[in-house]
């Protein structure tokens, strides 16, 4: 068994300590206007955390992915990849909030909630026990319910928080019910022991096992934004503060996929049930509904919300073909990391636009390329990466995903996943191109205005990341390859 290693404990210590003391510091200092002080502390805690995880990864101290065994928390390449992705999102969100929160009240609480939610996101990736997974899931979710409604004088923000909370509560109830069924069937909540128990289950208990797996798909599908569990997402993304939307779209969605990879796919393999076609159908439905709905939106936040749904469908392609080829999971993991930066940077750019000129309607983005050139460039690169245009990181992760569906030996329907992915990517260029056209080819009289420095920093980082990996993707592809769980594990009866 893999014992609890120091990494998740150290991350809890760093982020949890700073998250808990920020409100205390604000009470002791009795200062109302020093919001940047608290932002800097939160930013520093996140940088230290990602630095530690990065040190372990790049010094080759992480073992291969070990999904089937472990004791509550395990530190492996799989969890390391998701930890890096979600810490990047938290850093982008905190940096993007510097200017957004400058004139807002209760900023210590705001940054504290971001740190606490980040702990939950990271622990979801490290969890190898269902109870720990659920505790981490709630630690991630509860702070984001508050953050979604943080602008409490804004009715849209209140509506976003309420919808998010209601759907989140239902999904949590579904997940805990699925866990209770699994525990009743196997007598354990450790994922490795559960997989062994399910693989040796009495045939008469198979309907209950299938019900439990179905509940996991529904519960985690809510956070991933899969069709038909996506209803809450556009309204929540539109009403929540744009910086928090970045955290939701680029962070918590990835935690949903981390949980899905640890539980859902492993459960289907242990039960020896071919759910791959069903996952493939959900993938096609999700990407198609997301992209078609995005074309009809006038609000850029809603458009990117539906775009996020579409990308959940792309990532699900890798899960659908996972039992046949490891390339599918590799592509999914690569796209998870890329999407964290692509979508995070896009929503942080929107936060900068809202903070500076207060607009979110696409028609009013005319001439933005002249008004805010660096923010606009960062947004454009993010949109092109989301569409999978070379030379950006999004091109390579989509190539791996779609290519995995064309591997030899796959069922005939798998090729249609690749076709659907390519067609939907082409369709997404319609609304991404619409935004780019408004910013650069309309409104020729606009003059440049001052852009927030923190937003400029986020945009520069995202441009370097997305173009840099697009030009030289090999190290990240290899990193994703090392993080692929071994899905061919054979389960034997316990002695």
C-alpha positions in Angstrom: 0.0 0.0 0.0 1.1 3.6 -0.6 1.3 5.5 2.6 0.3 9.1 3.0 3.2 11.1 1.7 4.3 14.5 2.8 3.2 16.4 -0.3 -0.6 16.7 0.3 0.1 17.3 4.0 2.5 20.1 3.2 0.0 21.7 0.8 -2.7 21.5 3.4 -0.4 23.1 5.9 0.6 26.0 3.6 -2.7 26.8 2.0 -4.8 25.9 5.1 -2.7 28.0 7.5 -2.7 31.1 5.3 -6.4 30.6 4.4 -7.4 30.5 8.0 -5.2 33.4 9.2 -6.1 35.9 6.5 -9.4 36.9 8.1 -7.7 37.0 11.5 -5.0 39.4 10.2 -7.7 41.7 8.8 -9.3 41.9 12.2 -6.0 42.6 14.0 -4.9 45.2 11.5 -8.3 46.9 11.3 -7.6 48.1 7.8 -10.3 48.5 5.2 -8.3 49.5 2.1 -5.2 47.2 2.0 -6.7 44.6 -0.3 -3.5 44.1 -2.3 -1.8 43.0 1.0 -4.0 40.0 1.4 -3.8 39.2 -2.3 0.0 39.2 -2.2 -0.1 36.8 0.8 -2.5 34.4 -0.9 -0.5 34.6 -4.1 2.7 33.8 -2.3 1.2 30.8 -0.6 0.1 29.4 -4.0 3.5 30.0 -5.6 5.3 28.2 -2.8 2.8 25.3 -3.1 3.2 24.9 -6.8 7.0 25.3 -6.4 7.1 22.4 -4.1 4.9 20.1 -6.3 7.0 21.2 -9.3 10.2 20.4 -7.5 9.0 16.8 -6.8 7.9 16.4 -10.4 11.0 17.7 -12.1 13.4 15.9 -9.9 11.6 12.6 -10.8 10.6 11.9 -7.2 7.0 11.0 -8.0 6.1 7.3 -8.6 4.0 6.2 -11.6 0.2 6.6 -11.4 -1.2 4.2 -8.7 -4.9 4.5 -8.8 -5.8 1.1 -7.5 -4.0 1.2 -4.2 -3.2 3.6 -1.5 -4.2 4.7 2.0 -6.5 7.8 2.0 -4.0 10.0 0.1 -1.4 8.9 -2.4 1.3 11.0 -4.1 1.9 9.9 -7.7 2.4 11.3 -11.2 -1.4 11.4 -11.8 -2.1 13.5 -8.7 0.9 15.7 -9.4 -0.4 16.6 -12.9 -3.8 17.6 -11.5 -2.2 19.4 -8.6 -0.1 21.5 -11.0 -3.1 22.3 -13.2 -5.4 23.4 -10.3 -2.7 25.4 -8.6 -2.0 27.2 -11.8 -5.7 28.1 -12.0 -5.7 29.3 -8.4 -2.7 31.5 -9.1 -4.3 33.0 -12.2 -7.5 33.6 -10.3 -5.6 35.3 -7.4 -3.5 37.5 -9.7 -6.5 38.4 -11.8 -8.3 39.5 -8.6 -5.8 42.1 -7.6 -7.6 44.9 -9.5 -11.1 43.3 -9.4 -11.1 43.3 -5.6 -9.4 46.6 -5.1 -12.5 48.5 -4.2 -14.5 45.5 -2.9 -15.2 44.7 0.8 -14.2 41.6 2.6 -11.2 40.8 0.4 -9.4 38.7 3.2 -12.4 36.4 3.2 -12.4 36.3 -0.6 -8.8 35.2 -0.8 -9.2 32.8 2.1 -12.0 31.0 0.4 -9.9 30.7 -2.8 -7.2 29.0 -0.8 -9.5 26.7 1.0 -11.2 25.7 -2.2 -7.8 25.0 -3.8 -7.0 22.6 -0.9 -10.2 20.7 -1.8 -9.3 20.6 -5.5 -5.8 19.4 -4.9 -7.0 16.7 -2.3 -9.5 15.4 -4.8 -6.5 14.5 -7.1 -4.6 12.9 -4.2 -7.5 10.9 -2.8 -7.5 7.2 -3.0 -10.3 6.6 -0.5 -13.9 7.4 -1.3 -14.6 9.1 2.0 -11.5 11.3 1.7 -12.6 12.0 -1.9 -16.0 13.1 -0.7 -14.6 15.3 2.1 -12.2 16.9 -0.5 -15.1 17.4 -2.9 -17.1 19.3 -0.3 -14.1 21.3 0.8 -13.7 22.4 -2.8 -17.4 23.1 -3.4 -18.6 24.9 -0.3 -16.2 27.9 -0.6 -17.1 28.3 -4.3 -20.8 28.5 -3.4 -20.0 31.6 -1.4 -17.5 33.0 -3.9 -20.1 32.6 -6.8 -22.4 34.9 -4.8 -19.7 37.2 -3.4 -21.1 40.3 -5.1 -24.2 40.0 -2.8 -25.7 43.3 -4.0 -25.8 42.0 -7.5 -29.0 39.9 -8.2 -27.3 38.0 -11.0 -24.5 36.9 -8.6 -27.1 35.8 -6.0 -29.0 33.8 -8.7 -25.7 32.2 -9.8 -24.8 31.2 -6.3 -28.3 29.8 -5.6 -28.4 27.7 -8.7 -24.9 26.5 -8.2 -25.6 25.5 -4.6 -28.8 23.7 -5.3 -27.3 21.6 -8.1 -24.1 21.1 -6.1 -26.1 19.8 -3.1 -28.0 17.3 -5.3 -24.7 16.1 -6.9 -23.1 15.7 -3.5 -26.1 13.6 -2.3 -25.9 11.4 -5.3 -22.2 10.8 -4.8 -22.5 10.0 -1.1 -25.4 7.5 -1.9 -23.1 5.9 -4.5 -20.3 5.6 -1.9 -22.7 4.0 0.6 -23.8 1.4 -1.9 -20.2 0.6 -2.8 -19.3 0.3 0.9 -22.2 -2.0 1.5 -21.1 -4.3 -1.4 -17.4 -4.4 -0.7 -17.0 -3.5 3.0 -14.4 -0.9 2.2 -14.0 2.7 0.9 -10.4 2.4 -0.2 -10.5 2.6 -4.0 -8.0 -0.3 -4.5 -10.0 -2.6 -2.1 -13.3 -1.5 -3.7 -12.0 -2.4 -7.2 -11.0 -5.8 -6.0 -14.3 -6.3 -4.3 -16.3 -5.3 -7.3 -14.3 -7.5 -9.6 -15.2 -10.5 -7.4 -18.8 -9.5 -6.7 -21.6 -12.0 -6.6 -23.6 -11.8 -9.9 -26.8 -11.2 -8.0 -25.3 -7.9 -6.7 -24.4 -6.6 -10.1 -27.4 -4.3 -10.5 -26.5 -2.5 -7.3 -22.9 -2.1 -8.5 -24.1 -0.6 -11.8 -26.4 1.7 -9.9 -23.4 2.9 -7.8 -21.3 3.6 -10.9 -24.2 5.4 -12.6 -24.5 7.6 -9.5 -20.8 8.5 -9.7 -21.2 9.4 -13.3 -24.1 11.6 -12.5 -22.6 13.2 -9.5 -19.2 14.0 -11.0 -20.8 14.8 -14.3 -22.4 17.8 -12.7 -19.0 19.4 -11.9 -17.5 18.3 -15.2 -20.4 20.0 -17.0 -21.4 17.0 -19.0 -24.7 16.9 -20.9 -27.4 16.5 -19.5 -25.9 17.7 -16.1 -24.9 21.1 -17.5 -28.0 23.2 -16.9 -26.6 25.3 -14.0 -23.3 26.2 -15.7 -24.1 29.1 -18.1 -26.2 31.0 -15.6 -23.6 30.5 -12.8 -20.6 31.5 -15.0 -22.5 34.6 -16.2 -23.6 35.8 -12.7 -20.5 34.9 -10.7 -17.5 37.4 -10.5 -15.5 36.8 -13.6 -12.4 35.9 -11.6 -14.3 33.2 -9.8 -15.7 32.0 -13.1 -12.1 31.3 -14.0 -11.7 29.2 -10.9 -14.9 27.3 -11.6 -14.3 26.7 -15.3 -10.6 25.9 -15.2 -10.3 24.5 -11.7 -13.2 22.7 -10.2 -14.1 21.1 -13.6 -10.6 19.5 -13.6 -11.2 18.2 -10.1 -14.3 16.5 -11.5 -12.3 14.7 -14.1 -9.7 13.7 -11.5 -12.5 12.1 -9.5 -13.9 10.5 -12.6 -10.6 9.0 -13.7 -10.0 7.6 -10.2 -13.5 6.2 -9.7 -15.8 5.9 -12.7 -13.5 4.5 -15.3 -11.8 2.2 -12.8 -15.2 1.0 -11.6 -16.3 0.1 -15.1 -13.1 -1.9 -15.7 -13.4 -3.7 -12.4 -16.9 -4.7 -13.2 -15.9 -5.7 -16.7 -18.8 -3.7 -18.2 -18.5 -2.1 -21.6 -19.7 1.4 -20.9 -17.4 2.9 -23.4 -20.1 3.4 -26.1 -22.3 5.2 -23.5 -19.4 7.5 -22.6 -18.8 8.1 -26.3 -22.4 9.1 -26.8 -22.2 11.5 -23.8 -19.0 12.9 -25.3 -20.6 13.7 -28.6 -23.7 15.1 -27.1 -21.7 17.3 -24.7 -19.3 18.8 -27.3 -22.1 19.3 -29.8 -24.6 20.9 -27.4 -21.9 23.1 -26.0 -20.6 24.4 -29.3 -24.0 25.0 -30.9 -25.3 26.8 -27.9 -22.2 28.9 -27.7 -22.8 30.3 -31.2 -26.1 31.8 -30.1 -24.8 33.7 -27.1 -24.3 37.5 -26.9 -22.6 37.6 -23.5 -19.0 36.5 -23.7 -19.1 34.8 -20.3 -22.1 32.7 -21.4 -20.3 31.9 -24.7 -17.2 30.7 -22.9 -19.4 28.7 -20.5 -20.9 26.7 -23.3 -17.4 26.5 -24.8 -16.3 24.9 -21.5 -19.1 22.4 -21.9 -17.8 21.5 -25.3 -14.3 20.9 -24.0 -15.6 18.6 -21.4 -16.9 16.5 -24.3 -13.4 16.5 -25.9 -11.8 15.3 -22.7 -14.4 12.6 -22.3 -13.3 11.1 -25.7 -10.1 10.0 -23.9 -12.2 8.3 -21.1 -14.4 6.6 -23.7 -11.5 4.9 -25.4 -9.4 4.3 -22.3 -10.0 0.5 -22.0 -8.6 0.1 -25.6 -5.6 2.5 -25.6 -3.6 4.5 -23.1 -3.3 7.3 -25.7 -6.8 8.4 -24.8 -6.1 9.0 -21.1 -2.8 10.6 -22.1 -4.6 13.0 -24.4 -7.3 13.8 -21.7 -4.6 14.6 -19.1 -2.7 16.8 -21.6 -5.9 18.6 -22.5 -6.8 19.0 -18.8 -3.5 20.8 -18.2 -3.8 22.9 -21.3 -7.5 23.8 -20.7 -6.6 25.0 -17.2 -4.5 27.8 -18.7 -6.6 28.4 -21.9 -9.9 28.8 -20.1 -8.4 30.4 -17.0 -6.6 33.1 -19.0 -9.7 33.7 -21.1 -11.9 34.4 -18.1 -9.1 36.5 -16.4 -9.0 38.6 -19.6 -12.8 39.1 -19.2 -12.2 40.1 -15.6 -9.7 42.7 -16.8 -12.2 44.0 -19.4 -15.0 44.2 -16.8 -12.8 46.0 -14.3 -11.5 48.5 -16.8 -14.4 49.3 -19.1 -17.3 47.3 -17.6 -18.6 45.4 -20.6 -19.3 41.8 -21.4 -21.5 42.0 -24.4 -19.7 40.8 -27.5 -21.1 43.6 -29.7 -19.4 46.1 -27.4 -16.0 44.6 -27.8 -15.4 46.6 -31.0 -11.9 48.0 -31.1 -10.8 46.3 -28.0 -7.5 45.3 -29.7 -6.6 49.0 -29.8 -8.0 49.9 -26.4 -6.4 47.0 -24.5 -3.8 45.4 -26.8 -2.1 43.1 -24.3 -5.3 41.8 -22.8 -6.8 41.4 -26.2 -3.7 39.5 -27.4 -3.9 37.1 -24.4 -7.6 36.5 -25.0 -7.0 35.8 -28.7 -4.2 33.3 -28.0 -6.4 31.6 -25.5 -9.3 31.4 -28.0 -7.1 30.1 -30.7 -5.7 27.5 -28.3 -9.2 26.5 -27.3 -10.1 26.0 -31.0 -6.9 23.9 -31.5 -5.2 26.2 -33.9 -1.4 25.5 -34.3 1.1 26.5 -33.0 -0.7 26.5 -29.6 -0.8 23.9 -26.9 -4.5 23.2 -27.6 -3.6 21.8 -31.1 -1.4 19.0 -29.6 -3.8 17.9 -26.9 -6.7 17.8 -29.4 -4.5 15.9 -31.8 -3.8 13.3 -29.1 -7.4 13.0 -28.2 -8.8 12.7 -31.7 -5.9 10.5 -32.7 -6.6 8.1 -29.8 -10.0 7.4 -31.3 -8.4 6.3 -34.6 -6.0 3.8 -33.0 -6.0 0.3 -34.6 -8.2 -2.3 -32.8 -10.8 0.1 -31.6 -14.6 -0.4 -32.1 -16.0 1.0 -35.3 -17.9 3.7 -33.4 -14.6 5.2 -32.0 -13.8 6.8 -35.4 -17.0 8.8 -35.2 -15.7 10.4 -32.0 -12.7 11.8 -33.9 -14.9 13.0 -36.7 -17.3 14.7 -34.1 -14.3 16.3 -32.4 -12.9 17.7 -35.6 -16.2 19.0 -36.7 -17.0 20.6 -33.4 -13.5 22.2 -33.3 -14.2 23.7 -36.7 -17.6 24.9 -35.5 -16.0 26.6 -32.5 -14.0 28.8 -34.8 -17.2 30.5 -35.8 -17.8 32.1 -32.4 -14.1 32.5 -31.5 -13.6 34.2 -34.8 -16.6 36.4 -34.1 -14.9 37.8 -30.9 -11.6 38.3 -32.7 -13.3 40.1 -35.5 -15.0 42.5 -33.1 -11.8 43.3 -31.3 -9.5 43.8 -34.3 -11.6 44.6 -37.4 -14.3 46.9 -36.1 -14.2 50.2 -34.2 -11.2 51.9 -35.7 -11.4 55.2 -33.7 -10.7 53.7 -30.2 -7.7 54.9 -28.3 -5.5 52.9 -25.9 -6.4 52.9 -22.2 -4.4 51.8 -19.2 -4.6 48.0 -18.6 -4.3 46.5 -15.1 -0.7 45.3 -14.5 -1.9 42.1 -12.8 -4.0 41.2 -15.9 -1.0 42.0 -18.2 1.1 39.6 -16.1 -1.5 36.8 -16.4 -1.7 37.4 -20.2 2.0 37.3 -20.7 2.3 34.0 -18.7 -0.6 32.5 -20.7 0.9 33.5 -24.1 4.3 32.1 -23.2 2.7 28.8 -21.8 0.3 28.2 -24.7 2.7 29.2 -27.5 5.8 27.7 -25.8 4.1 24.3 -25.4 2.7 24.6 -28.9 6.2 25.0 -30.3 7.8 22.4 -28.0 5.2 20.0 -26.5 7.4 16.9 -25.9 8.1 17.4 -22.2 4.5 18.0 -21.3 3.4 15.0 -23.5 5.9 12.8 -21.7 4.7 14.2 -18.3 1.1 13.2 -19.3 2.3 9.8 -20.5 3.9 9.1 -17.1 0.7 10.1 -15.3 -1.5 7.7 -17.2 -3.0 5.1 -14.8 -2.4 1.4 -15.7 -5.8 0.3 -16.7 -5.0 -3.3 -17.5 -4.7 -4.2 -13.8 -6.0 -7.7 -13.0 -8.1 -8.0 -9.8 -8.0 -11.2 -7.8 -10.0 -12.4 -4.9 -8.7 -11.3 -1.4 -7.2 -14.0 0.7 
